[in-house]
Amino acid sequence: MNGETAPEGYEVEKCGECEAVDEEQTTSLDVDDPLNVFRMPKKMTLAEKVKNTDEVIAKNLRFWRETLEKQKITKVLAPMVDQSELAFRLFTRKYGAQLTFTPMIHAHLFVNDGTYRRNSLALVKADRPLVVQFCANKVETFLAACRLVEDVCDGVDLNLGCPQMVAKRGRYGSWLQDEVDLICEMVSAVRDYCKLPVSCKIRVRDDRQQTVEYAKRLVDAGATMLTVHGRTRDMKGAETGLADWSRIRDVVEAVGSRVPVMANGNIQFPGDVERCMEATGAVAVMSAEGLLYNPLIFDDSNAHIDTWKIAAEYLQYAKKFHAGTSAIRAHVFRICHHSLLEYEDLRMRVSLEHRVEDFENIVEELGKRATADAEAGKEREDEARKLFELIRNGELMDAIEVSKQPHWISKPYFRLKEVAKESIVGEGEKTFREKQKEKLAQTAKEMGVSMKQARKRERRQLAGARIIEAKRTKFPPCARCKQPAGQGCTMSKCKKCCRYQCKNEKLDCKSHRYLFASQPSENIQEIST
């Protein structure tokens, strides 16, 4: 749990800015560099499990309370599927996040699929303390997954909060909360046989007393920390509404003396962290959606800069730490959400592009347009900043008033149900969604099909456009066989030719993850396509 070195046998790769420029130059990887990315090996073998002693269990129980107090941790990045990836975790750490969670990882796939295991978890030593979150519904599977990450993180977390339908179909997340006995078995198994402290992220139940009893059962089973989201599992999408901080306080009063309790929900502005901690009694506050739309809300001095500037800086991290296309696209969409509603052509381009360079071009163009708008609306921007400062200092937020502020300044995202329609558009105008629905209805009428069928065809068309756009990307030819070379290969070779050269000349290739120079041949984890 100390994170001093990358564990022996793990795949280590340089971050983007450390790539060799000279094709002939190859260097060994410095495993002590805190920004070197390392991944789980494809092949891992677990030793026979050994039950923890009472001393180890007691130490794990104290771990999070002592760590949070010692490091004065109050601001936490939530686990988010395909959103709290390494690049975003490090980006938010720069602006105030002190504890981060990985995206939710499917325990069964993590244990049984080597490729999924390697791709699902990218780590650096600078990203500590770190909690790895799993979803699971089997005791042995959850325990095995937790034991696999004993050497690479500070704790493991069981996802009991995901409200999405995919979680219902998979029988995990908040849809497992009705099977409390099974949950407690999973938590107890990790407490007894894993070196890491186990925590749980939950949602409040429909009944207050039921929520309190639920939390007590988890702590009795061995949970060393709880994160409580102040919404029920039915509060999602258009029905999200506001989190109830008083429900979180119920849990704090019930189990806060035994384990630390973190609060989750309604973190949208600087100052909300302190207000939430005061209202709930929680030791720290976790943010998810708030950070997606404004990754700087933990930083009072920078929280309301131009959205395109935030997106541009995130893309530097995405390039440096090799974020996936889906994560990059989602972050650009959310960070620049309000501006992309103004410029539909850029919004469409974001949905089609695949390369970081293309997203950078989009954000650059967005910056030019937003700057022109900002120059024309200087007075509106000044008024907005005054309003945001009042809210930060404790004035009650008016969602309608906030939603009227300029699109280029970072601000919270409000669903239409939460604000009046007239606050989004002018009198007699239509919202972006209404325009899209009207356009879809017209398409359905012309095709003679239902709206549902028209929507399916539109999605297929968009998927086809993405494929075409991807095929247009030009790859340089391999220097040896003239087939397309691998992206980022320092020797400009395809994978097969690169492996041949690296093996014979004892070289490394970060792009293809061949480590013939920096690791003994018997320890090399060869990556097959």
Secondary structure by P-SEA (a helix, b strand, c coil): ccccccccccbbbbcccccccccccccccccccccbbbbbbcbbbbccbbbbcaaaaaaaaaaaaaaaaaaccccccccccccccaaaaaaaaaccccccccccccaaaaaccaaaaaaacccccccccbbbbbbbccaaaaaaaaaaacccccbbbbccccccaaaaaaccccccccaaaaaaaaaaaaaccccbbbbbbbbbcccaaaaaaaaaaaaaacccbbbbccccccccccccccccaaaaaaaaaaccccbbbbbbccccccaaaaaaaaacccccccccccccccccccccccccccaaaaaaaaaaaaaaacccaaaaaaaaaaaaaaaaaacaaaaaaaaccccaaaaaaaaaaaaaaaaaaaaacaaaaaaaaaaaaaaaacccccaaaaaacccccbbbbbcccccccccccccccccaaaaaaaaaaaaaaaacccaaaaaaaaaaaaaaaaaaaaaabbbbccccccccccccccccccaaaaaaaaaaacccccccccccccccccccccccc
